[in-house]
Amino acid sequence: MSIKRRCNHCGIILNNKNWYNSFHKSSNYICKKCANKKSKKYNKENRERRNFLAKKNRDKNIEKVREQRRSWANKNKDRIKYYSIKYKDKKRNYILMRNYNITLEDYNRMYVFQGGKCAICRNREDRYRKTRLSVDHCHDNGIVRGLLCIRCNTWLGRYEDKKFLKRVIDYINKR
């Protein structure tokens, strides 16, 4: 038997299927649609508080959270593989945008412009490892300079100091 009730928020008369169990059994009748709106409004207004409480709970139960994540990943290996393939470009675009403020299209344009080679040593990307060319950027102002192989990017990251590089060049030229 379907019991119909009036939502206290929107005033529409609805049957049992349109109520969450907790609201359905209480005297404060709120339909699913109104409950969702109310929840979204609350979450939007209290985002910082909710994030703080969620982080606090995660930190308090870190081992339990890690175990749940491991368990979920073990049960869903096929799903993870499927989505990692399906959204590979979307994920790459997100990472490039977040870290370097460039799109995947920008990366691909630079790749073609450089002929698929490192901007410093001119070797193909897969000479040392089977990886993409790394995005080289200035750590002071964030400007992207080009694409480098892993070897040149690591070297440049360690020795980006211009005075040091000048001393290295002077040393090499002396010999």
C-alpha positions as CSV (number, residue, x, y, z in Angstrom):
1,M,0.0,0.0,0.0
2,S,1.4,3.4,-1.0
3,I,1.0,6.2,1.5
4,K,1.1,9.7,0.2
5,R,2.5,12.6,2.2
6,R,3.0,16.3,1.6
7,C,6.6,17.6,1.5
8,N,7.0,20.3,4.2
9,H,9.4,22.2,1.8
10,C,7.8,22.2,-1.6
11,G,4.3,21.3,-0.7
12,I,3.9,18.5,-3.3
13,I,2.1,15.3,-2.4
14,L,4.2,12.3,-3.1
15,N,4.2,8.5,-2.5
16,N,6.7,6.4,-0.5
17,K,9.2,6.1,-3.4
18,N,10.0,9.8,-3.2
19,W,11.2,9.9,0.4
20,Y,14.4,8.8,2.1
21,N,13.7,6.4,4.9
22,S,15.0,8.7,7.6
23,F,12.6,11.5,6.4
24,H,9.8,9.1,5.6
25,K,9.5,7.8,9.2
26,S,9.9,11.2,10.9
27,S,7.3,13.9,11.3
28,N,9.5,16.3,9.3
29,Y,8.6,15.1,5.8
30,I,11.1,16.3,3.1
31,C,11.0,14.7,-0.3
32,K,14.2,13.4,-1.9
33,K,14.4,16.4,-4.3
34,C,14.2,18.9,-1.4
35,A,16.6,16.9,0.8
36,N,19.2,16.9,-2.0
37,K,18.8,20.6,-2.5
38,K,19.1,21.2,1.2
39,S,22.2,19.0,1.4
40,K,23.9,20.7,-1.5
41,K,23.2,24.1,-0.1
42,Y,24.6,23.0,3.3
43,N,27.7,21.5,1.7
44,K,28.3,24.6,-0.3
45,E,27.9,26.9,2.7
46,N,30.0,24.7,5.0
47,R,32.7,23.4,2.6
48,E,35.7,24.4,4.7
49,R,34.1,22.9,7.8
50,R,33.2,19.7,6.1
51,N,36.7,19.4,4.5
52,F,38.3,20.1,7.9
53,L,36.2,17.4,9.6
54,A,36.8,14.9,6.8
55,K,40.5,15.5,7.0
56,K,40.5,15.2,10.8
57,N,38.6,11.9,10.5
58,R,41.0,10.6,7.9
59,D,44.0,11.6,9.9
60,K,42.6,10.0,13.0
61,N,41.8,6.7,11.2
62,I,44.6,6.8,8.6
63,E,45.4,3.0,8.9
64,K,41.7,2.1,8.5
65,V,41.4,4.5,5.5
66,R,44.5,3.0,3.8
67,E,43.2,-0.5,4.4
68,Q,39.8,0.4,2.9
69,R,41.5,1.9,-0.2
70,R,43.8,-1.1,-0.6
71,S,40.9,-3.4,-0.3
72,W,38.8,-1.5,-2.8
73,A,41.7,-1.3,-5.3
74,N,42.3,-5.1,-5.0
75,K,38.6,-5.8,-5.6
76,N,38.4,-3.3,-8.6
77,K,41.6,-3.9,-10.6
78,D,39.8,-4.3,-13.9
79,R,37.8,-1.2,-13.2
80,I,40.9,0.8,-12.4
81,K,42.6,-0.4,-15.5
82,Y,39.6,0.4,-17.7
83,Y,39.2,3.9,-16.4
84,S,43.0,4.6,-16.4
85,I,43.0,3.8,-20.2
86,K,39.7,5.5,-20.9
87,Y,40.6,8.8,-19.2
88,K,44.4,8.7,-19.9
89,D,44.4,12.0,-21.9
90,K,42.0,13.7,-19.6
91,K,44.2,12.9,-16.5
92,R,47.3,13.9,-18.4
93,N,45.7,17.2,-19.4
94,Y,44.6,17.8,-15.8
95,I,48.2,17.2,-14.5
96,L,49.8,19.4,-17.1
97,M,47.3,22.2,-16.4
98,R,47.7,21.9,-12.6
99,N,51.5,21.8,-12.6
100,Y,52.5,23.9,-15.6
101,N,49.4,25.8,-16.7
102,I,49.5,24.2,-20.2
103,T,47.1,21.9,-22.0
104,L,47.8,18.5,-23.5
105,E,47.4,20.3,-26.9
106,D,50.2,22.7,-25.9
107,Y,52.4,19.8,-24.9
108,N,51.8,18.0,-28.2
109,R,52.6,21.2,-30.2
110,M,55.9,21.6,-28.3
111,Y,56.6,17.9,-28.9
112,V,56.0,18.3,-32.7
113,F,58.0,21.5,-32.8
114,Q,61.0,19.8,-31.1
115,G,60.6,16.8,-33.4
116,G,60.0,14.4,-30.5
117,K,63.5,15.1,-29.2
118,C,64.9,16.6,-26.0
119,A,65.6,20.4,-26.3
120,I,69.1,20.0,-24.8
121,C,70.6,16.7,-26.0
122,R,68.4,16.2,-29.0
123,N,67.9,12.5,-28.2
124,R,64.6,10.8,-28.7
125,E,62.5,10.5,-25.6
126,D,62.8,6.8,-25.2
127,R,66.6,6.6,-25.3
128,Y,67.1,6.3,-21.6
129,R,63.6,5.2,-20.4
130,K,60.3,4.5,-22.0
131,T,58.8,7.8,-20.7
132,R,57.5,11.0,-22.1
133,L,59.6,14.1,-22.4
134,S,59.4,16.1,-19.2
135,V,58.1,19.6,-19.1
136,D,60.9,22.0,-18.2
137,H,59.8,25.2,-16.5
138,C,61.4,28.0,-14.5
139,H,60.7,27.5,-10.8
140,D,60.9,31.3,-10.2
141,N,58.2,32.5,-12.6
142,G,56.6,29.2,-13.8
143,I,57.2,29.8,-17.5
144,V,57.5,26.6,-19.6
145,R,60.8,26.5,-21.5
146,G,60.5,23.3,-23.4
147,L,60.5,19.5,-23.2
148,L,63.5,17.5,-21.9
149,C,64.5,13.9,-21.5
150,I,64.6,12.6,-18.0
151,R,68.4,12.7,-17.9
152,C,68.6,16.4,-19.0
153,N,65.7,17.4,-16.8
154,T,67.3,15.9,-13.7
155,W,70.7,17.4,-14.5
156,L,69.1,20.9,-15.1
157,G,67.1,20.6,-11.9
158,R,70.3,20.1,-9.9
159,Y,72.4,22.7,-11.6
160,E,70.0,25.5,-12.6
161,D,72.2,28.1,-11.0
162,K,73.6,30.2,-13.9
163,K,76.8,31.0,-12.1
164,F,77.5,27.4,-11.6
165,L,76.8,26.6,-15.2
166,K,79.2,29.4,-16.3
167,R,81.9,27.9,-14.2
168,V,81.3,24.4,-15.7
169,I,81.5,25.9,-19.3
170,D,84.7,27.8,-18.3
171,Y,86.2,24.6,-16.9
172,I,85.4,22.6,-20.0
173,N,86.8,25.3,-22.3
174,K,90.1,25.4,-20.4
175,R,90.8,21.8,-21.2
